[in-house]
Amino acid sequence: MRSRTVRPLKRREHGAGAMQSSYGYPGSQARVRRAPTNRRAAPQAEHAYGMQHSVYNIPFEGERHSGEGKEERKKRGILSRIFVTDAQYFDYDLLLVIIFLMCLGLIMLYSTSSYENGTFYFRKQAIFGAASFGAMFLVSKIDYHIYGAFSFECYLLAMFLMALVQTPLGHSANGAKRWIRITQGLTLQPAEIMKIAVILFISYELCRLGNKAHAREGAVRVFAFGIAAAAGVRYLTDNLSTAVIVLAITCILYFVVHPKLKPFLAMLVGGVVMAVVLISFLSASISESDNFRLSRIITWLDPENHTDTGGFQVMQGLYAIGSGGFFGKGLGNSTQKLGVIPEAQNDMILAIVCEELGVFGSIIILLLFSLLLYRLMFIARNAPDLYGSLVATGIFAHIALQVILNVMVVTNTIPTTGITLPFISYGGTSLLFLMVEMGIALGIARKIKIKDA
């Protein structure tokens, strides 16, 4: 294994004059050790994997770790340097929330699809769920700094896999070519890999650049990688919704480490104004369009008069939500799932949840997601270094964005787009890589040090 690892910025203790944000990240006035500019040459032989990555005890170039010498680290073996063997903390709350969401997702998936396909979707999702659970625990035991060391390779691999979609290996379903066929019944969606790759690599770049990330050159470098990833998702896999999420993750990570708020507020206000002007223009001047995505916007503005050109699914989803009332019709009693809502087990599964379990059931699901996000925020705030904090923040951003966008699509708040509900909607690739992200978050939590009172 190559001797290189992430170089997280070092936090300063409170009271040392450093300005720190509410997340514990160093502000612009904190004097931090400058990260090396050469990524490949950053680590030294003494900086081995598996060492104590305490935020107050990180050896830099030319320094030796105070706790153990070179001979002691050699005796530890390769496995003890890759896997976390000295964990003091495990986030059981996060684990329980994941289990609840997965079980609830399997129940709703069976209820949604059993009338037509029996246990087909349920069995496949259960098998992927069990395999994903094992992958999550394996990933959680690996020192997350190793992911930072190979984050650029992950980024290039994701790009390469997305390019394969345009080859004969690409697989089409429901008019979209977004998958790679692995076997006759098994496909892989490379855009899901890009989400993880962007989280790991952009976090690494922000740590490596240090305060240089606040300058124009640093911002250009970070956003160049983020935009390239989003463009790859958009044009190689024809997946606009995932491209938006990838770019939004990049923006959120950069926002977290940037000391100033005004530039982001100005961009947000400008974006909202442009969106309002564009929507007003479309609603006033355009009633029909041959463009696929433009027709979705027109349908979103007036779904009742466009049921034959894309508004049918939206209207049936709204009927399902309205007919469920507060406590729903009862589990398994949905009528909209009986061939009315196409592919209800995917993007529109929340509408079936509302019909069968009512608003009360949807509130329970949203509360579970809120608790999941709270645990990710807890891990981000207490991570032992900046890299761990940024990775946990990126995972937080991904889950939050996907849940919010799915809810907005189902309720027709935004135009229809292919956004699944994490852990609930059907999709083996999506579930697998979501669980990998949860494993990374649990791995960061394992490095949290508990101080004696």
Secondary structure in CASP SS format (residue, H / E / C, confidence):
PFRMAT SS
TARGET T0000
AUTHOR 0000-0000-0000
METHOD secondary structure of the structure
MODEL  1
M C 1.00
R C 1.00
S C 1.00
R C 1.00
T C 1.00
V C 1.00
R C 1.00
P C 1.00
L C 1.00
K C 1.00
R C 1.00
R C 1.00
E C 1.00
H C 1.00
G C 1.00
A C 1.00
G C 1.00
A C 1.00
M C 1.00
Q E 1.00
S C 1.00
S C 1.00
Y C 1.00
G C 1.00
Y C 1.00
P E 1.00
G C 1.00
S C 1.00
Q C 1.00
A C 1.00
R C 1.00
V C 1.00
R C 1.00
R C 1.00
A C 1.00
P C 1.00
T C 1.00
N C 1.00
R C 1.00
R C 1.00
A C 1.00
A C 1.00
P C 1.00
Q C 1.00
A C 1.00
E C 1.00
H C 1.00
A C 1.00
Y C 1.00
G C 1.00
M C 1.00
Q C 1.00
H C 1.00
S C 1.00
V C 1.00
Y C 1.00
N C 1.00
I C 1.00
P C 1.00
F C 1.00
E C 1.00
G C 1.00
E C 1.00
R C 1.00
H C 1.00
S C 1.00
G C 1.00
E C 1.00
G C 1.00
K H 1.00
E H 1.00
E H 1.00
R H 1.00
K H 1.00
K H 1.00
R C 1.00
G C 1.00
I H 1.00
L H 1.00
S H 1.00
R H 1.00
I H 1.00
F E 1.00
V C 1.00
T C 1.00
D C 1.00
A C 1.00
Q C 1.00
Y C 1.00
F C 1.00
D C 1.00
Y H 1.00
D H 1.00
L H 1.00
L H 1.00
L H 1.00
V H 1.00
I H 1.00
I H 1.00
F H 1.00
L H 1.00
M H 1.00
C H 1.00
L H 1.00
G H 1.00
L H 1.00
I H 1.00
M H 1.00
L H 1.00
Y H 1.00
S H 1.00
T H 1.00
S H 1.00
S H 1.00
Y H 1.00
E H 1.00
N H 1.00
G C 1.00
T C 1.00
F H 1.00
Y H 1.00
F H 1.00
R H 1.00
K H 1.00
Q H 1.00
A H 1.00
I H 1.00
F H 1.00
G H 1.00
A H 1.00
A H 1.00
S H 1.00
F H 1.00
G H 1.00
A H 1.00
M H 1.00
F H 1.00
L H 1.00
V H 1.00
S H 1.00
K C 1.00
I E 1.00
D C 1.00
Y C 1.00
H H 1.00
I H 1.00
Y H 1.00
G H 1.00
A H 1.00
F C 1.00
S H 1.00
F H 1.00
E H 1.00
C H 1.00
Y H 1.00
L H 1.00
L H 1.00
A H 1.00
M H 1.00
F H 1.00
L H 1.00
M H 1.00
A H 1.00
L H 1.00
V C 1.00
Q C 1.00
T C 1.00
P C 1.00
L C 1.00
G E 1.00
H E 1.00
S E 1.00
A E 1.00
N C 1.00
G C 1.00
A E 1.00
K E 1.00
R E 1.00
W E 1.00
I E 1.00
R E 1.00
I C 1.00
T C 1.00
Q C 1.00
G C 1.00
L C 1.00
T E 1.00
L E 1.00
Q C 1.00
P H 1.00
A H 1.00
E H 1.00
I H 1.00
M H 1.00
K H 1.00
I H 1.00
A H 1.00
V H 1.00
I H 1.00
L H 1.00
F H 1.00
I H 1.00
S H 1.00
Y H 1.00
E H 1.00
L H 1.00
C H 1.00
R H 1.00
L H 1.00
G H 1.00
N H 1.00
K H 1.00
A H 1.00
H H 1.00
A C 1.00
R H 1.00
E H 1.00
G H 1.00
A H 1.00
V H 1.00
R H 1.00
V H 1.00
F H 1.00
A H 1.00
F H 1.00
G H 1.00
I H 1.00
A H 1.00
A H 1.00
A H 1.00
A H 1.00
G H 1.00
V H 1.00
R H 1.00
Y H 1.00
L H 1.00
T H 1.00
D C 1.00
N C 1.00
L H 1.00
S H 1.00
T H 1.00
A H 1.00
V H 1.00
I H 1.00
V H 1.00
L H 1.00
A H 1.00
I H 1.00
T H 1.00
C H 1.00
I H 1.00
L H 1.00
Y H 1.00
F H 1.00
V H 1.00
V H 1.00
H C 1.00
P C 1.00
K C 1.00
L C 1.00
K H 1.00
P H 1.00
F H 1.00
L H 1.00
A H 1.00
M H 1.00
L H 1.00
V H 1.00
G H 1.00
G H 1.00
V H 1.00
V H 1.00
M H 1.00
A H 1.00
V H 1.00
V H 1.00
L H 1.00
I H 1.00
S H 1.00
F H 1.00
L H 1.00
S H 1.00
A H 1.00
S H 1.00
I C 1.00
S C 1.00
E C 1.00
S C 1.00
D C 1.00
N C 1.00
F H 1.00
R H 1.00
L H 1.00
S H 1.00
R H 1.00
I H 1.00
I H 1.00
T H 1.00
W H 1.00
L H 1.00
D C 1.00
P H 1.00
E H 1.00
N H 1.00
H H 1.00
T H 1.00
D H 1.00
T H 1.00
G C 1.00
G H 1.00
F H 1.00
Q H 1.00
V H 1.00
M H 1.00
Q H 1.00
G H 1.00
L H 1.00
Y H 1.00
A H 1.00
I H 1.00
G H 1.00
S H 1.00
G H 1.00
G C 1.00
F C 1.00
F C 1.00
G C 1.00
K C 1.00
G C 1.00
L C 1.00
G C 1.00
N C 1.00
S C 1.00
T C 1.00
Q C 1.00
K C 1.00
L C 1.00
G C 1.00
V C 1.00
I C 1.00
P C 1.00
E C 1.00
A C 1.00
Q C 1.00
N C 1.00
D C 1.00
M C 1.00
I H 1.00
L H 1.00
A H 1.00
I H 1.00
V H 1.00
C H 1.00
E H 1.00
E H 1.00
L H 1.00
G H 1.00
V H 1.00
F H 1.00
G H 1.00
S H 1.00
I H 1.00
I H 1.00
I H 1.00
L H 1.00
L H 1.00
L H 1.00
F H 1.00
S H 1.00
L H 1.00
L H 1.00
L H 1.00
Y H 1.00
R H 1.00
L H 1.00
M H 1.00
F H 1.00
I H 1.00
A H 1.00
R H 1.00
N H 1.00
A C 1.00
P C 1.00
D C 1.00
L H 1.00
Y H 1.00
G H 1.00
S H 1.00
L H 1.00
V H 1.00
A H 1.00
T H 1.00
G H 1.00
I H 1.00
F H 1.00
A H 1.00
H H 1.00
I H 1.00
A H 1.00
L H 1.00
Q H 1.00
V H 1.00
I H 1.00
L H 1.00
N H 1.00
V H 1.00
M H 1.00
V H 1.00
V H 1.00
T C 1.00
N C 1.00
T C 1.00
I C 1.00
P C 1.00
T C 1.00
T C 1.00
G C 1.00
I C 1.00
T C 1.00
L C 1.00
P C 1.00
F C 1.00
I C 1.00
S C 1.00
Y C 1.00
G C 1.00
G H 1.00
T H 1.00
S H 1.00
L H 1.00
L H 1.00
F H 1.00
L H 1.00
M H 1.00
V H 1.00
E H 1.00
M H 1.00
G H 1.00
I H 1.00
A H 1.00
L H 1.00
G H 1.00
I H 1.00
A H 1.00
R H 1.00
K C 1.00
I C 1.00
K C 1.00
I C 1.00
K C 1.00
D C 1.00
A C 1.00
END
